[in-house]
Amino acid sequence: MLRADAIDRLAIPTSDFPESIAGKPVVMVSVGHNGDEAAAARDLRPLLDAEVPIMGGALDDRSYLDLQESNDEAFDWGRRVYTKGGFSNGLRPATLDALAGHLDEAIGENAISLLAQGGAMAALDEDSTAFTGRSARYHTQCESYWMDAAADGTHIAWTRRAMDIVDADAAVGRYVNMMTDTDPALGRSVYGDAKMARLVALKRTWDPDNVFRLNQNIDPSPMS
C-alpha cells in the first residue's frame, strides 16, 4: 500500500462552504490509497471516524489518471503560481505555531501543505538516483496561486516568508518540481556537488546543446 497525506489550512472562498465555516481557515486532509475498496475502508476508517467536524468525508474509486488530474484547475494555463518546498524529519510545535500564524496573513489562495513520505521511495539509497531527500519523513510545500500580475511581489513574499519558517527544521534536499526559482546555485544546493557532476555528464551526452533547459536546468557547459 502507498499512502500520501496532505494537510492544508487556508482561507476559503465563501461560496464554496456553508455559512457556519465560510471564510474561515480550515484543515483539508487528502488521502490516496492504492488498494481494493475494502482495504481502503479499513485503513482509512480512523480518519473518517475522527471526532471533528468533517465535510465531504467519503471515499471514491478513481483511476490514477483522474488522481493526477485533480490539481489541473489550480495549475491552469494563465494562472500565476509560486511554490517552494523542503524536507524535514519533523516540525517542532514552535514551527507549526509560526506557520499557523503566517496562514492568518494569507492573502488569497495561499497554502502550506504537509505531506508524509516513506514507503518505497525511502527504500532506495540516497545516492542511487538524482533525487535527494527520499529518506526524510515529511515534505512541506508553501504555495501561492493568483491571477493579477500586479500582485506578484506580494504573493512571492508571502511564500518566501512561509519557507523561511519551514527552513528552521529542514533536512537536506529539495523537491525540484516545487521550486519556482531557477537560480543555478539553487540546483547545486539541492543535488550536491557529486550528483550535480553526474547530471552534468549525462546532460553533455544526451543534450549537449541544452535544449531541455527550463525549470531547474542542468547546464552541460564546462563547470568553472
N, C-alpha and C positions, 0 to 999 in steps of 0.2 A: 504494500500500500504506500502510495505517495500522498503526502498531505501538505497543503500550503495554507497558512493562516495570515490574514492581513487585518489589522485593526486601524481604522481611521476615525479621528474625531475632527469634525469640520462644520463650518456654518452651512446650513441647508436652505435652498430656496423655499420660501413659504408655500408655494403652490404644490409642492411635492409631498407635503406631510400634513397630518391632521392639526387642527388649531392648538391642541394641547402641547405639541412639541415643535410646531413650525417656527423657524427662525432661530432655534436653539442649537447649541452644539450637541452632537450625538456620537455614539460609537457604532461603527459598522463592522461586522465580522463576516468575512467571505471565506468559505471553505471549499476546497476541491478534493474529492475523494475518488481515487482510481480503484474501483472495485464494483462488485454487484450491489444491488439496491439494499439487500438485507444487511450486508456488511456495513454499508454506509449508515443505515439507520441505527445499527448497534453502536458503531464507533462515535457517531456524532450525537447520540442521544443526550449525553451530559450537557452539551452546548444548547440543544433545543429545549432542555428542561431547566435552564438556568433561571434562578429566581429574580429576574429583572424584566422590565417591560420589553417585549420583542415584537417588532413589526416584520411581517413577511418571513417569519421563521419557518422555512419549509425547504424540502429537498426536491430537486428536479433532475431528471435524466437528460443529459445533453452530450453532444459529440465533442470531441477535442477541438474541432474547428470552431464550433459555437463558443466554446470557452475562450479560445484565442481571440475571437472577435468581440468579446464582451466589453473591451475598452476602446473599441474603434471610434465611438462617438466622442469620447474625451480627447482623442488624438486626431480628430477630424481635420482634413486639409483646411488651412486658413486660420486655425486656432493657434494662439501663441502659447508655447509651453516652455517651462524652465524647470529642470529637475536636478537634484543632487542626491547622493546616497552613500551609505557607508556600512561596513560590517561591524558587529560587536559580539561579545560573548555575554552581554547583559547590560541593561541600562539601570543606573542607580536611581533610587527614589528621587534624589535631587534633580537628576536629569529629566525624569518623567514629569516632575512638577514644573520644571522650566519649560518643557515642551508644551504642557497643558496651558501654561500662562501665555506662551507665544501664540498658540492657537486662538486665544481670546482676542488677539490682534489680527486675526485673519481678515483679509480684505476682499474676499470673493471665493473662488474655487481653489482654495489653498488646502493642502492636506499633508499630514505626516503619517506614513504607513509603517507598521512594524511587522515584518514577515519572518516566520520561523523557517530555518534551514535544517540541514541534516539529511538523513537517509542516504540514497545512492550517491548524491553529489558529494557527500562528505567521506565516502569510502575510498576515493582516489587520493593519491598523494598530491600535495600542493604543487610539486614540480612536474607532475605528469602532463599538465596542459598549461596553456597561457592563462587560464582563469585563476585569479588569486583571491582567496577568501572563502574557499569551499569548506574549510574546517570551522568557520565561525558559526555560532548558533543562531544569529539573527542578522537580518538586513533591514536597515531603516531608510526609507525614502522620504524626501522632502520635495513637495511638488506644488507648482502653480500653473493654472490654466486661465487664459483671458483672451480678449478679442482686440482691445484698443491698444494700438502701438504706443500711444502716449503714456500708457501705464506700465511700460516695460520696466523702467527703473524701480518702481515701487514693488512690483511682484518679484523681480530678481532679488532685490534687497531683502524681502521677507524670507525667501527660500534660503538665501545665504546665511541669514541670522539663525534660521532653524538648524542648518547644518553645523554652524558653529557650536550650538548646544550639543548636538549628537557627537561631535568630534571629541568631546571630553572623555567619552567611553569607547572610542573607535578602536577596532582591531586593524591589522594590516590588510590592505586591499580595498578596491572599489569595484562595483559592478559598472562596467563602462557604458552599458546601454542606458543607465540612469545618470549619465554625466553630460549635461548640455555643453559645458565649457570644453574647448578643444585645444587648450594650450599644450604644446609638445611636452613640456616638463610635467604636465599632469599625467599624461600617458606613461611616462617613465616612472612616476611615483607609484602608479598602480601596478605595473608589471615588475618593476625592479630591473636592475642592470642585466642580470643573467637572462631573464625571459625576454627582455627587450632585444638583446643581441640575437637570440634565436628567432624572434619575429622579424627582425630586420633581414636576417639571412634568408628566411622564407620569402619575404617580400621581394628581395633582389632576384630570386629565382623565378617567381611566378608573376610578379608585377613590377618589373624594373622601372617602368615609366610612371608608376604611381597613379594609375588610372582610378583605382579604388582608394580615394583619399578623403572621403567625408568622415564625419564623426571623429573618433579617436584615431587619427591617421598614424600608420606605421611608415615613416619616411624611409625609403630604400637608399637614399643618398648616403655617402660615407659619413660616419659619425666623427665629429671633431674630438 
